[in-house]
Amino acid sequence: MAYAIPPIAPPVRTLLGPGPSNVHPRVLQAMASPIVGHLDPYYLKMMDEIQVMLRETFRTKNRATFAVSGTGSAGQEATIANLVEPGDAIVIGVNGVFGERLAEMARRAGGDVTRLERPWGTVFSPEDLKTALAKVRPRVVAIVMAETSTGAMQPIEDIARLVHDAGALLLVDAVTALGGIPVEVDQWGIDAIYSGTQKCLSCPPGLAPVSFNDRAVAAITARKQPPHSWYLDVSMLTSYWGEQRAYHHTAPINMTYALHEALRLILEEGLDACFLRHRRHHEALAAGLAAIGIEFVPEESSRLPQLNAVRIPPNVDDLTIRRSLLERFGIEIGGGLGPFKGKVWRIGLMGHGARQESVLCLLAALETLLFEQKAISEVGAGVAAATSQYQRA
């Protein structure tokens, strides 16, 4: 009797949500390469090359730069678990879901958490932080650079100066930032940073790039007790990724192949060219959305080009539109989270998805559905506005 469960045959989707993003064909091809052992000389050489490329992508010379085996949340947990000891004061910027998650992780690590809060869709000013630092002498300040739940882009450089003047370490969430907008770890003085592979790196979820500077490594080394997580202990992970090659865990070999190829693609294109590409397609999408009356959540000055959070038009049903986009057009966009549920769409133009084809196909499909719901009186204005923007760019 034949086995009843059929083989997998996933549909082909255009992933324009908050992640994962569509994976570049070269990355998929790399994943299909023959597996080797996690201490094989070939694999160790590839680990070295990944570290070199991650340093370029993070724009840092940090020795402790590597990929945690796990999703972006594992990178988040690794930084918190290693930098925060029970009783440590930590200030966390909370203006969306991922600031909330940082605060919860720090609480579970035993940190004395002070929440610096701003309305969702807005960002923190240096003055906001200055006020908080005057009340608290934190060991760590953590902030989200690209808040995936709101589409807001947080400036880092001025905040970093204040954090260091207060004698604290700066921890930055760059899960949606890395590869989409400039991330200047050394220039801005970021002490610890984490990201994920499934956003602007155009890689499947499964690894979390991280980087720790010498100040952060010294703080981890000087801990009174080991981190509560053995698996995410940075001292042990750096021994595995460093010259010692001390066995720690069996790494996801083929996911490492994928990250290696994804980083090669970004550096072949050039980081600045990659950032300009994300910006160019964001501007075309913004022009198209404006033409059909759809507004952004963040102010223009703080909008992420790679993650576009927009307000759902009045009298338009969120789930009906998103379900129809998926079922009829094969396009996925994200809904709102928390207080934005049912009120906001999140449109990702990340990595391999940041292309003219993505923008024009989405606008054409969205206009069709909004016309059917009588939310707009005609179709074509959005696509025409985006096309004109491309011609001007």
Buried (B, 14 or more C-beta within 10 A) or exposed (E): EEEEEEEEEEEEEBBBBBBBBBBBEBBBEBBEEEEBEBEEEEBBEBBEEBBEBBBBBBBBEBBBBBBBBBBBBBBBBBBBBBBBBEEBBBBBBBBBBBBBBBBEBBBEBEBBBBBBBBEBBBBBEBEBBBEBBEEBEBBBBBBBBBBBBBBBBBBBEBBBBBBBEBEBBBBBBBBBBBBBBBBBBBEBBBBBBBBBBBBBBBBBBBBBBBBBBEBBBEBBEEBEEBBBBEBBBBBBBBBBBBEEEEEBEEBBBBBBBBBBBBBBBBBEBEBEEBBBBBBBBBBBBBBBBBBBBBEBBBEEEBBBBBBBBBBBBEEBEBEEBBEBBBEEBBBBBBBBBEBBEEEBBBBBBBBBBBBEEBBBBBBBBBBBBBBEBEBBEEBBBBBBBBBBBBEEE
